[in-house]
Amino acid sequence: MKTITLAEDILDNLAFVRGRDIQEKLTQLIENNLLLQLKECEDFLFKFESKHGMDFATFAEIWEARGIPDRQSHNVERDYMEWEGFAQERIKLLQALRNMKTKREH
């Protein structure tokens, strides 16, 4: 375990966070932040899924088979790269949340 120093105003504001002690409060803050990031990520994923009518895995499969019209256009390539990034970020965020839950249960 490591020792950290918190500014007095941060310590005072932790009173508004649920938890029995500082560690529980910080864990709650981190988990809430991960959930917020996940929600934002899923909003972007939904935007691409709605635009293209499929999930990223399907889009990538069709892309590789050269079945996406205008595959090499700037807009389609940009969608692919951004969509892929959000899909990977979602996996990382879910893994971080699972890790937190697992550690909390042990």
N, C-alpha and C positions, 0 to 999 in steps of 0.2 A: 504494500500500500504506500502511496506517496502523499506527502503533505503539500497542500496548496494554501496560498494566501489570497483572501478575497477582500476587496475594498468594502468599506463599511456600508456604503449605499447598496451594493449588491447583496450583502448579507442581510440588510434590512428588507430588501425586496423579496428575498427568499421566503419571507413570512407568508407571501401570497401563493406560494407553490405548495401543493399537497405533498405530504410526507412527514414521517416522524423525526427524521434527522437530515442533516445536510446531504449525506450520500443518497438517501432516498429521494430527496428533492431534486438533486442534480440528475439522478437517473430518470426521474419523471420528466424533467426538462428536455433531456436528450431524446427520450422516447417520443415526446410530443413533437419535437423538431423533426425527427425521422418520419413520423406519420404525416406531418405537414409537407415535407419534401416528397413523400410517396404520393400524396394526393395531387400535388402540382405535376409530378411526373405522369401520373395516370391521366390527368386532364390533357396533357400534350399527346399521350398515346391515343386517347380517344379522338382527338382532332385528326390525327393521321389515319386512324382506322375508319373514321367517318368519311374522310376525303377519298380514301382508296377502296373502301368497302371490304376490308379484310384486316387480319392481324399482321404483325410484322413478319412472323415466321412464314406465313403464306406468301406475303409480298416478296420476301427474300428468295423463296423457292422459285417463284415465277420469274423474278429478276434474273436468277442464275440460269434459268431455262430460256432467257431472252424473250420472255412473253409479255414484258411491260412495254406498252407503246411509248415512244420517245424516251427510251431508257437512258440515253446519253444526254438528254437535255439538262440544262442547269437546274431547273426546278425539280425535276424528278430525282436527279442525283442528290440535290440538297435535301429533299424529303427523305431519301433513303438514309443518308448519313445522320440526320437529326433523329429520325425515327429509331434507327439502330442504337444511337447513343441513349435515348430515353429507355429503350427496352433493356439495355445493359444496366443503366442506373437503377431501374426498377428491381432487377434481380439483386443488385448490391444492397439496396435499401431493405428489401425483404429479408436478406441474409442477416443484416445488422439487427433488425428487429427480432428475428429468431434467436440470434445469439444472446441478445439482452434477456429475452424471455427464458431461455435455457439457464442462464446464469442466475436469474432471479429465483428459479424453481429449485436450484441446488443449494 
